[in-house]
Each structure stands twice: as C-alpha cells, then as structure tokens.
C-alpha cells in the first residue's frame, strides 16, 4: 500500500526499475498483458493461439542475447548492458 501523497514518487521509482530491465523482455510482457486485458474487456476466454503466443514470448525472451547478458552480468556481479536483442 502506498499513501496518496507518496504515489507519484513510487510510480517514478517503479518506472525507473522497469527502464533498467531488458527491453526485449519488457516488450513481450507488455504485449501479453495487453492481450490479456483485451480478452478480459471483450469477455472472451483465452484461445489456444493466445497460449501459444505466450509461450513464444517466453521463448524469445529466454533465448535472447539480453537474457544471456543478464545471467553473465549476475555471475560477474556487474550491471547488465541490455541491447534489446
């Protein structure tokens, strides 16, 4: 819970955290969240194609250069440098 007077500061803190994450992963997560919101708004259930789309997003993020960079940077105790690929 966040006090109303602290909300703006907390939003900027969270946005800053997001901005330092892997852009490819963020893009795929945003796409999936938007799809889920659309389905919910339409009142329709997820289709097999939606589930496959989620699996594909996971595969793309997992197999990316940025995912490897994140693992290597963690092992080397340094900040990752994400390239969006």
SULBEL-V999131 format. One record per residue. N is the residue number from 1. RES is the residue in one small letter. PHI is phi in whole degrees, 0 to 359 (* if undefined). OMEGA is omega as a letter, one per 40 degrees, with the letter a starting at -180 (999 if undefined). Layout:
((N RES PHI OMEGA) (N RES PHI OMEGA))
//
This chain:
((1 x * a) (2 x 236 i) (3 x 294 a) (4 x 307 a) (5 x 288 i) (6 x 260 a) (7 x 301 a) (8 x 300 i) (9 x 299 i) (10 x 294 i) (11 x 298 i) (12 x 293 i) (13 x 296 i) (14 x 294 i) (15 x 298 i) (16 x 296 i) (17 x 298 i) (18 x 300 a) (19 x 297 a) (20 x 266 i) (21 x 271 a) (22 x 296 a) (23 x 298 i) (24 x 296 i) (25 x 296 i) (26 x 299 a) (27 x 299 a) (28 x 293 i) (29 x 296 i) (30 x 298 i) (31 x 299 a) (32 x 292 i) (33 x 300 i) (34 x 299 i) (35 x 296 a) (36 x 295 i) (37 x 296 i) (38 x 300 a) (39 x 299 a) (40 x 295 i) (41 x 298 a) (42 x 283 a) (43 x 76 a) (44 x 253 i) (45 x 280 i) (46 x 293 i) (47 x 262 i) (48 x 303 i) (49 x 297 i) (50 x 295 i) (51 x 297 i) (52 x 296 i) (53 x 297 i) (54 x 295 i) (55 x 297 i) (56 x 295 i) (57 x 299 i) (58 x 296 a) (59 x 297 a) (60 x 301 a) (61 x 293 a) (62 x 296 a) (63 x 266 a) (64 x 278 i) (65 x 301 a) (66 x 297 i) (67 x 298 i) (68 x 296 i) (69 x 301 i) (70 x 297 i) (71 x 295 a) (72 x 296 a) (73 x 298 i) (74 x 297 a) (75 x 298 a) (76 x 271 i) (77 x 55 i) (78 x 225 i) (79 x 285 i) (80 x 291 i) (81 x 245 a) (82 x 273 a) (83 x 248 i) (84 x 75 i) (85 x 216 999))
//
